[in-house]
Amino acid sequence: MTNPPDSSQSIRSVRTSTARIRIRPVLAAVLLAALLTACGSSDGPSSPGSHAVPTGPAGVVDGTVPSPPDRTVSGLRDDTRHITRRTTTGTRPRMVKRCTSRVRRVKHTSTSGTGRRKRTRTWYTNDSYKDCKKVQQGTTRYTRVVRRARWCVELDNVGGNSTKDDVWYEVESDVYRKATQLKEGAKLSFTPLRKGC
């Protein structure tokens, strides 16, 4: 049985439409898989515009430990210590600037005319200048600090902890003077320069 021409054209159009309908879900699946692969390449979920901060142990970022917001310590005044400044005298070369007057010959040229009438004149002048350099002239004495002055305070019961006794802190000189005016066992609070003495 032979189909009419109009019927064959209708069948072709139906087949073409069916093929297009089948291709569209395939393209959608391919695109979805590509998007999921791109999203899964990161180490974990992140919000837009966020940057990962390298972290180590708890409270450590980039290998540094954040400083406490308040460095003030408190306890009971125990002892004080003043370490005096120690210096020594040394010698080193004494360098002075020494200049020597010198003369150098400078060449000058001048051209005039053109073509065959072009002439060049040459002459010399003496230019005076000073040649300076540093030379040693004996020695000089100087003072060198071998130990800086320090003021220290010792506390007991630091932060209310009865097991934290005999803890030394280096402090400013005015804090040291205040501590010397207190009796042993008196309450004292200050901001130390560093722990130890």
C-alpha positions in Angstrom: 0.0 0.0 0.0 1.4 3.4 -1.0 1.0 6.4 1.3 -0.1 9.6 -0.2 2.6 12.3 -0.5 1.0 14.4 2.3 1.0 11.4 4.6 4.8 10.7 4.1 5.7 14.3 4.8 3.6 14.2 8.0 5.3 11.1 9.2 8.8 12.6 8.6 7.9 15.7 10.6 6.6 13.6 13.4 9.8 11.6 13.5 12.0 14.8 13.4 10.0 16.3 16.3 10.3 13.1 18.3 14.1 13.0 17.8 14.4 16.6 18.9 12.3 15.8 22.0 14.6 12.9 22.8 17.8 15.0 22.3 16.7 17.8 24.7 16.7 15.7 27.9 20.1 14.3 26.9 21.5 17.8 26.5 20.0 18.9 29.8 21.5 15.8 31.6 25.0 16.6 30.1 24.8 20.2 31.2 23.6 19.2 34.7 26.5 16.8 35.1 29.0 19.4 34.0 27.6 21.9 36.6 27.7 19.3 39.4 31.3 18.4 38.5 32.4 22.1 38.6 30.7 22.6 42.0 32.2 19.5 43.4 35.8 20.6 42.6 36.0 22.8 45.7 37.0 21.3 49.1 33.6 22.1 50.6 30.7 24.4 50.5 31.4 28.1 50.6 29.4 31.2 50.4 30.0 33.6 47.4 32.9 36.0 48.0 34.2 34.0 51.0 37.9 33.0 51.3 39.3 30.1 53.2 41.5 31.0 56.1 44.4 28.5 56.8 44.0 27.3 60.4 46.1 25.1 62.6 45.3 24.0 66.1 42.4 25.6 68.0 42.8 29.4 68.2 45.8 29.4 65.8 45.5 31.2 62.5 48.4 31.4 60.0 50.6 30.0 62.7 50.0 32.8 65.2 48.2 32.8 68.5 46.0 35.8 69.1 47.0 38.0 72.0 44.7 38.1 75.0 42.4 41.1 75.0 43.6 42.1 78.6 47.2 41.5 79.7 46.6 42.8 83.2 47.6 40.5 85.9 46.7 40.5 89.6 47.8 38.8 92.7 49.4 39.3 96.1 52.6 41.3 96.3 55.6 39.0 97.2 59.0 40.5 96.3 60.6 43.2 94.1 63.9 43.3 92.2 65.8 46.0 90.5 68.5 44.9 88.1 70.9 47.8 87.4 72.3 48.8 84.1 75.8 47.5 83.4 78.1 49.1 80.8 81.7 48.7 79.7 84.1 50.9 77.9 85.7 49.9 74.6 87.8 51.4 71.9 87.3 51.7 68.1 89.1 53.3 65.2 88.6 57.0 64.9 87.8 57.8 61.2 88.3 61.3 59.8 87.8 62.8 56.4 90.9 63.7 54.6 90.9 65.6 51.3 93.7 66.2 48.8 93.6 68.9 46.2 94.2 67.6 42.7 94.3 68.9 39.1 93.0 67.2 36.0 93.4 68.1 32.4 90.2 68.7 30.5 90.0 68.6 26.7 87.8 71.0 24.8 86.9 71.1 21.1 85.2 73.7 18.9 84.1 73.4 15.3 83.5 76.2 12.8 82.7 76.5 9.1 81.2 73.9 6.8 82.5 71.7 4.0 86.1 72.2 3.0 86.2 75.3 5.3 85.3 73.3 8.3 87.8 73.7 11.1 88.1 72.1 14.5 90.0 73.8 17.3 91.3 71.9 20.3 92.5 73.3 23.6 93.1 72.1 27.2 92.3 73.6 30.7 93.3 72.6 34.2 90.3 71.7 36.4 91.0 71.7 40.2 89.0 69.3 42.5 89.3 67.6 45.9 89.8 63.9 46.3 88.3 63.0 49.7 88.3 59.7 51.7 88.1 58.5 55.2 91.2 57.4 57.0 91.9 56.2 60.5 93.4 58.7 62.9 94.0 57.0 66.3 91.2 55.4 68.3 88.2 56.7 70.3 86.6 55.4 73.5 82.9 54.6 73.7 80.4 53.1 76.2 78.7 49.8 75.4 75.7 48.5 77.3 76.1 44.9 78.3 73.0 44.6 80.5 70.0 46.9 80.5 68.2 48.0 83.6 65.1 46.0 84.6 62.4 46.4 87.3 60.6 43.3 88.4 57.7 42.3 90.7 56.9 38.9 92.1 53.3 37.9 92.7 51.6 35.1 94.6 48.1 33.8 94.1 48.1 35.0 90.5 44.6 35.4 89.2 43.2 34.0 92.4 44.9 30.7 91.8 46.6 29.5 95.0 49.0 27.3 93.1 50.4 30.1 91.1 53.0 31.6 93.5 56.4 33.1 93.0 55.7 34.3 89.5 58.1 37.1 88.3 57.1 39.9 85.9 59.1 42.6 84.3 57.3 46.0 84.8 57.8 49.7 84.2 59.8 51.6 86.8 56.7 53.4 88.1 54.9 50.0 88.7 58.0 48.8 90.6 58.1 51.9 92.8 54.4 51.4 93.6 55.0 47.8 94.6 57.9 48.8 96.9 55.5 51.0 98.8 53.1 48.1 99.5 53.5 45.5 102.2 54.1 41.9 101.3 50.7 40.1 100.7 48.9 43.3 99.6 46.7 43.0 96.5 48.4 44.4 93.4 47.3 44.6 89.7 49.4 45.8 86.8 50.2 45.3 83.1 53.6 43.6 82.8 56.1 44.2 80.0 56.9 40.4 79.9 56.8 37.4 82.1 60.0 36.5 83.9 62.9 38.6 85.1 
